[in-house]
């Protein structure tokens, strides 16, 4: 039993250092920008993590977008995509993100 507890504790510690990642699709029905929420797994972070996001090249015209991450808390953040040339349109932008502990 003690070995099981030690393995569980080690797995949780490693998971803490690895952070988490995912993908979301941000729809822009008409305009040059849009935003979407990211929710981190419950209890993963005890403080706001460091978060990076970029377009993954999928979706309509997504290579023409850059990402901004904001409103970062220990439970999630917000990702905004903005068209590089301010071209208004209808878009669907796939975004990859990763969050790692800040400590």
trRosetta pair geometry for C-beta under 8 A, 3 or more apart (Angstrom, degrees):
i j d omega theta_ij theta_ji phi_ij phi_ji
1 4 5.6 -52 -154 32 37 114
1 5 6.6 35 151 -17 67 104
2 5 5.7 -54 -151 37 36 111
2 6 6.3 37 151 -20 67 106
3 6 5.6 -54 -147 36 33 112
3 7 6.3 33 155 -18 66 105
4 7 5.8 -55 -148 37 30 110
4 8 6.3 31 153 -19 64 107
5 8 5.6 -53 -146 37 31 113
5 9 6.3 32 155 -19 65 106
6 9 5.8 -53 -147 36 30 111
6 10 6.4 30 154 -18 64 106
7 10 5.7 -55 -148 37 31 112
7 11 6.3 33 154 -20 65 106
8 11 5.7 -54 -147 36 30 112
8 12 6.4 28 155 -17 64 106
9 12 5.8 -55 -148 37 30 110
9 13 6.4 31 153 -20 64 107
10 13 5.7 -55 -148 35 31 112
10 14 6.4 30 155 -17 66 105
11 14 5.9 -55 -147 37 30 109
11 15 6.2 32 154 -21 64 108
12 15 5.6 -53 -145 37 31 114
12 16 6.5 39 152 -27 63 102
13 16 5.7 -49 -154 27 31 115
13 17 7.0 22 153 -11 62 104
14 17 6.0 -61 -155 39 34 106
14 18 6.3 31 152 -21 68 111
15 18 5.7 -59 -144 36 32 112
15 44 7.9 -103 144 -135 102 85
16 44 7.7 169 -115 -170 58 61
16 101 6.3 25 164 -41 78 142
17 100 7.9 10 175 -159 44 96
17 101 6.7 -70 -116 22 38 125
18 100 7.5 -101 153 -119 23 89
19 44 7.6 74 -154 165 44 121
19 49 6.3 123 -129 -162 110 149
19 98 6.4 74 114 174 136 83
19 99 5.1 -165 -174 99 116 56
19 100 3.6 -84 -56 -99 147 55
19 101 6.2 -148 -80 -15 88 64
20 40 5.9 133 56 -145 144 87
20 41 5.9 176 -97 6 158 105
20 44 5.6 -20 -23 -165 133 159
20 98 7.5 180 96 -151 39 56
20 99 5.5 -3 59 58 80 98
21 96 7.2 8 180 -179 108 86
21 97 6.4 -179 -152 96 67 54
21 98 4.2 -18 -102 -104 103 75
21 99 7.1 177 -82 19 52 64
22 38 6.9 157 65 -145 123 106
22 96 7.7 -175 100 -150 33 54
22 97 6.0 -9 61 59 71 91
23 56 6.5 -3 -131 -33 116 152
23 94 6.2 1 -176 -174 112 96
23 95 6.6 160 -155 83 62 49
23 96 5.3 -29 -99 -99 85 61
23 97 7.3 161 -93 17 34 75
24 36 5.1 -166 137 116 137 142
24 38 6.3 -131 -21 -88 142 84
24 79 6.9 145 59 47 130 137
24 94 7.6 171 91 -150 33 54
24 95 5.4 -14 62 59 78 100
24 97 7.2 4 10 3 99 119
25 36 7.5 124 88 -65 33 169
25 59 6.5 155 -139 -84 98 129
25 92 5.9 2 -178 -179 112 92
25 93 6.9 154 -158 77 60 40
25 94 5.3 -30 -100 -96 78 65
25 95 7.4 166 -95 15 26 78
26 34 4.7 159 159 102 108 114
26 35 6.6 -62 -142 -158 129 6
26 36 4.3 -137 -97 -16 91 121
26 79 6.9 -125 -60 99 135 101
26 81 5.1 158 74 10 149 125
26 92 7.5 164 81 -157 44 46
26 93 4.9 -18 60 62 94 96
26 95 6.1 38 -9 -12 109 122
27 34 6.3 -133 89 178 35 165
27 91 7.4 170 -156 93 43 56
27 92 5.3 -12 -106 -107 71 76
27 93 8.0 -178 -79 21 25 70
28 31 5.5 -117 -176 61 106 88
28 32 7.6 -102 -172 90 147 3
28 33 6.8 -175 -115 116 130 12
28 34 3.9 -140 -83 -31 85 129
28 81 7.4 -108 -48 80 124 111
28 89 7.4 64 105 88 118 64
28 90 6.6 -178 97 -149 75 37
28 91 4.3 16 49 53 113 92
28 92 7.5 -153 24 -69 71 35
28 93 7.0 37 -9 -5 109 106
29 90 5.9 -14 -167 -125 33 91
30 88 6.8 22 180 180 69 100
30 89 7.4 -111 -133 143 49 12
30 90 6.0 -22 -78 -79 58 79
31 34 6.9 127 75 -58 119 83
31 88 5.8 -47 -136 -136 20 85
31 89 7.9 -69 56 46 24 35
32 82 6.5 28 138 -158 89 68
32 83 4.4 -101 -163 29 80 117
32 86 4.9 -5 -135 -147 153 55
32 87 6.7 133 -112 61 95 31
32 88 5.6 -63 -56 -87 83 59
32 89 8.0 72 -90 22 53 68
33 80 6.1 15 -180 179 115 99
33 81 6.3 178 -148 90 67 53
33 82 4.4 -10 -101 -104 110 68
33 83 6.7 -123 -65 1 63 77
34 80 7.2 -180 95 -149 32 64
34 81 5.8 -3 58 53 76 94
34 91 7.4 -161 3 74 130 103
34 93 7.2 160 56 26 117 118
35 78 5.7 13 -179 176 120 105
35 79 6.6 165 -152 86 69 44
35 80 4.4 -29 -95 -97 96 74
35 81 7.4 177 -85 15 44 65
36 78 7.3 166 85 -155 30 66
36 79 5.7 -17 62 61 79 92
36 95 7.3 172 52 32 126 137
37 76 6.0 23 -180 161 96 137
37 77 7.6 163 -155 87 60 36
37 78 5.8 -40 -102 -103 60 70
37 79 7.9 153 -110 18 12 77
38 51 7.5 154 74 -153 150 143
38 53 7.9 -154 -41 -82 148 131
38 76 5.3 175 93 -160 60 87
38 77 5.1 -2 55 57 109 78
38 78 7.3 -170 16 -86 81 20
38 79 6.0 63 -25 -16 113 108
38 97 5.8 -66 -105 76 155 162
38 99 7.7 160 132 -38 138 129
39 75 6.7 -21 -149 157 74 79
39 76 4.4 -36 -108 -92 46 128
40 44 4.9 -118 157 49 111 131
40 45 6.0 0 130 8 162 110
40 49 7.4 122 -93 12 154 131
40 74 7.3 -96 55 158 144 45
40 75 5.9 -156 44 -168 98 29
40 76 5.5 -160 0 -78 78 56
40 99 6.1 -75 -98 69 119 158
41 44 4.4 91 69 -44 89 122
42 75 7.8 9 -111 -130 54 91
44 99 7.9 85 119 98 135 124
45 48 7.0 61 143 -121 140 13
45 49 4.8 -105 -110 -42 150 104
45 74 4.3 -151 102 -154 99 80
45 75 7.7 -144 59 -59 102 33
45 99 7.2 -74 -50 144 140 125
45 101 6.3 175 -121 -101 93 75
46 74 6.1 -37 160 -141 9 144
47 74 5.6 -114 -170 -83 3 114
47 101 7.6 75 59 -154 93 81
47 102 6.0 -92 104 45 113 112
47 103 6.5 69 48 -16 138 116
48 72 4.6 97 -164 127 119 97
48 73 5.5 -78 -93 -137 96 21
48 74 5.6 -96 -69 -58 44 61
48 102 6.5 25 95 -10 65 140
49 72 7.0 -118 58 -178 57 121
49 74 7.3 100 -19 -120 78 55
49 99 4.3 86 96 177 141 98
49 100 5.8 162 -175 74 116 26
49 101 5.5 -74 -118 -99 96 28
49 102 5.6 -177 -140 -30 37 85
50 99 6.9 161 79 -152 45 57
50 100 5.4 -19 58 62 97 83
50 101 7.7 21 14 102 86 17
50 102 5.1 125 -34 -90 84 81
51 69 4.8 -160 103 177 110 156
51 72 5.6 -172 12 -111 127 127
51 77 5.2 -129 30 2 174 166
51 97 6.3 2 -172 -174 98 110
51 98 7.2 172 -146 87 55 43
51 99 4.6 -15 -97 -99 84 86
52 69 7.0 -121 -114 -14 20 148
52 97 6.8 170 88 -149 46 63
52 98 5.6 -4 56 55 91 88
53 67 4.2 -110 105 142 101 150
53 68 8.0 -17 62 64 116 10
53 69 5.1 135 9 -65 112 108
53 79 4.8 -141 177 -126 178 127
53 95 5.3 13 -177 177 112 115
53 96 6.9 168 -150 86 62 45
53 97 4.1 -19 -98 -98 89 92
53 98 8.0 174 -79 19 51 56
54 66 8.0 -39 -134 -148 68 59
54 67 5.6 -147 -103 21 30 131
54 95 7.0 164 85 -152 24 73
54 96 5.9 -14 62 59 76 91
54 97 8.0 156 17 -83 53 52
55 58 7.9 -156 172 38 83 58
55 59 7.7 -99 -163 43 108 120
55 62 4.4 -178 -177 165 131 101
55 63 6.7 -169 103 -92 136 33
55 65 5.0 108 -56 76 146 100
55 66 7.3 -102 -10 -106 109 25
55 67 6.3 168 -39 -38 71 108
55 81 6.7 80 -75 -127 107 124
55 93 5.7 -68 -122 -175 114 105
55 94 6.6 96 -163 77 72 59
55 95 5.8 -55 -103 -98 50 65
55 96 7.7 83 175 15 11 78
56 62 7.1 -8 55 133 56 149
56 94 4.5 -59 46 112 111 106
56 95 6.5 168 -13 -123 92 11
56 96 4.5 100 -75 -26 106 102
57 62 6.0 165 -138 89 13 116
57 63 5.8 31 -122 -73 68 92
57 94 7.4 -37 57 67 38 112
58 62 6.0 18 73 28 34 155
58 94 3.6 9 71 25 104 145
59 62 4.2 83 66 -44 103 124
59 91 6.9 67 149 174 115 81
59 92 4.3 -139 -152 105 108 75
59 93 4.8 180 93 -107 157 23
59 94 4.5 172 -22 -12 112 82
60 90 7.4 10 93 109 152 68
60 91 5.1 -150 85 -139 101 61
60 92 5.1 74 17 37 97 79
60 93 7.6 -80 57 -66 62 57
61 64 4.9 -33 172 27 90 119
61 65 7.3 92 124 -26 82 99
61 83 7.7 -1 138 -118 125 104
61 89 6.9 57 24 86 164 145
61 91 5.3 -82 59 -120 114 112
61 93 7.6 -58 84 -84 72 89
62 65 5.5 -57 -158 27 53 116
62 81 7.8 -50 -140 -163 81 149
62 91 7.3 138 -74 -178 64 115
62 92 7.7 -52 -61 98 106 51
62 93 4.3 136 -113 -133 97 75
62 94 5.9 -27 -106 33 167 71
64 83 5.6 8 130 -148 104 78
64 84 5.2 -121 -177 21 68 104
64 85 6.6 -55 -169 14 115 97
64 87 7.1 -26 154 37 148 121
65 81 4.4 16 176 -179 135 107
65 82 6.4 143 -152 67 80 32
65 83 5.8 -49 -94 -94 76 44
65 84 6.7 -142 -92 -27 22 81
65 91 7.5 138 -54 157 133 155
65 93 5.2 -16 35 -127 163 146
66 81 7.2 161 78 -149 29 64
66 82 5.9 -25 60 59 79 87
66 84 6.2 88 -14 -79 98 86
67 79 5.7 -19 -162 -170 111 101
67 80 6.9 143 -156 77 57 48
67 81 5.5 -30 -96 -96 70 70
67 82 8.0 162 -92 16 23 76
67 95 5.9 114 -98 -134 139 120
68 79 7.3 151 76 -158 45 52
68 80 4.6 -15 59 61 97 101
68 81 8.0 -179 19 -80 72 26
68 82 6.9 31 -6 -6 110 115
69 72 6.5 43 148 -63 103 110
69 77 5.6 14 -171 152 97 140
69 78 7.3 146 -158 79 51 50
69 79 5.6 -23 -101 -102 69 73
69 80 8.0 -171 -77 22 24 73
69 97 7.4 122 -95 -132 125 119
70 77 6.9 151 78 -175 28 94
70 78 5.3 -31 72 68 78 99
70 80 6.8 10 15 -2 113 111
71 77 5.8 145 84 -152 71 58
71 78 4.4 39 46 11 121 111
72 77 4.3 -5 -101 -102 66 113
73 76 6.2 12 57 52 94 55
73 77 7.0 175 22 -76 61 62
77 97 8.0 -165 66 -174 123 150
77 99 7.4 166 0 -89 129 129
79 95 5.5 158 137 140 151 163
79 97 6.3 -118 -72 -74 145 137
81 93 4.7 -162 142 87 174 159
81 95 6.5 -139 -65 -70 120 125
83 86 5.7 144 88 -86 106 19
83 87 5.3 -122 159 42 147 70
83 88 7.9 -155 29 -71 159 29
83 89 7.7 109 -87 30 153 99
83 91 7.5 166 -76 -22 109 159
